[in-house]
Amino acid sequence: MTESWRLDDARQTLVLTSRDARCPQIVYWGAPLPPDEDLDALAQMAERDVTGGMLDETPELSLCPETARGFPGQPGLDLRDRDGAPLRPLFVLEEAV
């Protein structure tokens, strides 16, 4: 399931999307969108296709990229327990108000 939200002001629109209750990602940030813009279609356009030679889908770039989801870049948080072992949380969106 995908949930989308938008924030607007006079000069811009920011659209956030959460797929499968994951940490939200920005799918659009730019010039103001029409009030009736289809946010589900916008979220689908932001998804990357799996191309030839790829074993898995490209990890989404969320507001806090997670190593546990296979994000190849710098994680949003680098956490360790008291013994120094790495912690790799999987964030879940509980509620958006």
N, C-alpha and C positions, 0 to 999 in steps of 0.2 A: 504494500500500500504506500502511496506517495501523498505527503501533505505539503502544501505550499503556502507561503505567506508573502505579502508585499508591504513595503514601507515606501511612502511617497512624500515628497515635498514639491515645491513649485518648480524645482530644477532637475529632479532625478527620481528614479525608481530603483529600489533594491528588492530583488526577489530571492527568497530562501526556500529550499526544498529539503525535505527529509524523506528518504526512501527506506522502507522496512524499519522504521523507528531508529534510524542511525542519526548521528550528529548532523545537523543541517549543513548544507553547502550553499554557496552563492551561485545561482545560475544566471543572474542578470544584475548588472549595476550600470546604469547609464541614463540616457535621456528619458524623460517621462513616457511611460507606456499608457495606452488608452485604458480607461477604467474597466472596459470589458475584455481586456487581454486574457487569453486562455492560458492560465498558469501551468496547467497540466501539459499542454503542448510545448510550452517553453521549457519545462523540465525535461521532457523527452528529447528535445533538440540538444540539450546540454549533455546527454549521455553519449559516451564514446563507444564506437563499434569495436568489436574484436576483429583485428585484421589478421592477414596471413602470417603464420609463424608465431602467433601469440598462444600461450597455453591457457591463460586466464584472462578475464576482463580487466581493463584498466581501473585501478582503484580510484574512487572519487576523491576530489580534494574538498574535504569538509572544513568547517571552521576550526577543527582541531584534528589534523590528520593522525591516524592511529596505526602504529607499527603492526598491531595484531591483525589488522585488515589487509595487510600486504602493501601499505603505502611505501614506495621506494625512496622517498626523500626524507627530509628531517621531520620527525614526529612533532606534533603540537606540544606534547609533554614528554619529558625524559625522566621517568620515575624509577626509583629503586627502593627495595625494602631495607630494613635496618642492617641486614647482612650484606648489602650491596648487590643482591640479585635483581635483575631487571624486572620491572612490572610492566605488563602490556595490557592495559585495560581495553575493553570493548564498551564504548559508551552507548547508551540506549536513551532515546528521547522519551521521557515519561509524560510530559505535558507541555503544551504551549498555550499561554494565555495572552 
